[in-house]
Amino acid sequence: MKISIVSSSTRTGRISHRIALALQQDLEQRGQEVNLIDLAAINLPPFEERLSRLEAPAAELVELNQTLMATDAFIFLSPEYNGAISSGLKNFIDVFAKDPFIHKPIGVATGSTGSMGGIRAAYQLQQNILTCHGFPHPQMLTVGNMDKVIDPEGSIVDESYRSKQSKFLDLFLVFADKLSKK
């Protein structure tokens, strides 16, 4: 199965990208084909119009759209900023709109350096996924104290978190497998 992880923090000194790296490593160890889409590395313009309606979109965006369209399942990862998802992720969803996400399973992962793990952003993100006609996985991965459970290279250093991530991926892969059959 082709799974794209969208890592949405674009901030200098970001910590949530560690979660993306840990998820990528775990999924690859499980034999999944993983594409890590790092919004900090993409020149995504501020939303003016959805990609499908642009007369001359940048080649980079067209190529990324092709990758998204070929993806079987997604995991959207966002830090929680002021009780909401990152502006980078909201912009990404708005630019690509519904087309790549329609009827696809989408997992939600959020993180914060506080104990709640971005739960408010996770609930908001599930609503955004429904609006894009995607299928949000009911089990969310919320990562509290993310700066203490995963090191900068994406290695898990907290065993209770390892168990939590493993359970999330176990359930997500079953969900995604059932929904992505063509």
N, C-alpha and C positions, 0 to 999 in steps of 0.2 A: 504494500500500500504506500502511496506517495503522501507524505505528511509534511505540510509547511508550518513551521513555527514562526509567528510574527512577533519579533521582539521590538517593543514600541518605545522604549525610552531613548531619547536622543540627547539627553543631558550629559554634560561632562561629569565624570565621577559617578556615573550611574551604577546601581547595584543590581537592579532587577534582571539585567542581561545575564547574570550568573544563573538564574533560574532557566533561561533559554538554553544555556550551555549544558546544564545538568539534564534537562529534558532531552536534548539532542543526543547526548551520550547514552542515556538509558534506552531511548528508542532505537538507536543504531545497534546497541547490544542485543536488542530483541529482533533484529533483522529487518527493521523498517527502513525505507528510503526516506531520508529526512532532508528537507531544504530549510535552512535557517535564513529567514528574511529579516535583516537587521535594518530597521528604519533609520538608524544613525548613519548608515553607509549609503543610503539612497538619496538621490536628489529629488525628493518628492515635493512638487510645488504646492503652495497653499491652495486649497480648494477654490476653484472658480466655476468649474463645470466637471461633471463626471467624464471619465476617460472616453467612454463610448460616444460622447457627443462632441468631442474635440475634433477640429478639422485637421490639425497637424500635430498630434501628440509626439512627445520626445521618444526617440527610439528605445531608450532605457525603460520608459513606462510601458511601451508596447511589448517589449520582451518580458518584463515582469508580469504583465497581464497574461501572457501566454503560459508562464509558469503557474500562475494562480489558477487558470482555467484547467490545467492538467493535474492539479492537486486533487487528491481524493478526500482529504480531511485536513482540517486546520487546528492549530492551537494558537489562540490569541493571548499574548502575554502583556500585561500592563502593570506598571507601578500605580499606586493610588496617589493622585495629586489632589489635594483639597476635596477629598471625598468622591473623586471622579476618575475616569480613565485618562490616560495621557492624551494630550492634544495631538500628538503624532499619530496615535492609533485612530482617533476620530477622523483625522484628515485622511489617513490611508483608506478607511472604510468609505468615506465620502467620495474620494477620487475614483476608486474602483467600483463603487456602488454595489449593486446586487449581483451583477453578472457572474463573477467568479465564485460566489458563495451560495447561490440558490441550491437548495436541497442537499447541501453538504453538511456533514457533521463537523461541529466546531467546539473544541474544548476551550474552557476559560481558565486562565491562570493569572493570578494577581499577587503582588507582593508589596510589603511595606517594612520599614525598619521598626515599626511598632508591633504590638502583639496581635492585632486584628487581621493582619495579612491582606489588607485591601478588600475586605468583604463588600464595602459599598461600591467600589469600582467593579467588582465581580458581578454584582446584581445589575448594575447599569449596563455592563457589557453583554449580559444575556439578553437584555431588552434590545440592544443594538443588533445583535445577531438575528433575533426574530424579525426585526424590521427589514433585514437583508434577505429574508426568506431562507436563512440557514437553520440548521437544527442544533441548538445549543445542548451540549451534554449536561445532564442534570447535576452531575458531580463536579464541583468546581475545585480547583487547587488554589487555596489561599495560603500564602507563605508569610507568616509573621516572623519578625526578627531576621529577615532575609540576609542581613549582613553577617549573621552569626552561624547560619546553617549551611551555607555554600561558600566556598572560597572563590577568589576572582577568576580562577580557571574553570569553574563549573564543577569542581569536585565537592561532593556532599560530605560535610564534616559532622553532621548531627544525625545519629542513627534513627531517632524518632521521625525526623523529616524524610529520611530515605524510605522508611516504611509508608509514610503518607504519599510520597510521590509515586512509589511503586503501585499502591492501591489505585490511585488516580489513573495511572496509565493502563493498569489491568482492565479497569472498567471502561476507559475511553476507547481502547483498542477493540473491545467487543462491540461497543456502541458503533464505532466508526466502521467496523467490518460489516455489520448488519446493514448499515445505511449506504455504504459506498458500493455495494454490489451492483454491477451494471448488467 
